[in-house]
Amino acid sequence: MTGALLGAVHGAEALPADLVSRHELAWVLDTLARDLLAQIEDSPSGSEYTPAWDPHWWDRYPGW
């Protein structure tokens, strides 16, 4: 998980390619890390005071 977060912040190029390519769910971790960063920075799911701006966010994370 730490590697996925670092990859989301610094880009996938910052991670060693040989280690990332061996992980079978690397794309899932990359998507989760990018979405977590988006939620923290942009709040696509909305908040108490602002509506959600990404119409697919609740479809991806229905229990959020």
Summary of the structure (lengths in Angstrom):
residues: 64
radius of gyration: 13.6
end to end distance: 18.7
largest distance: 43.9
contacts: 132
relative contact order: 0.13
helix: 58%
strand: 0%
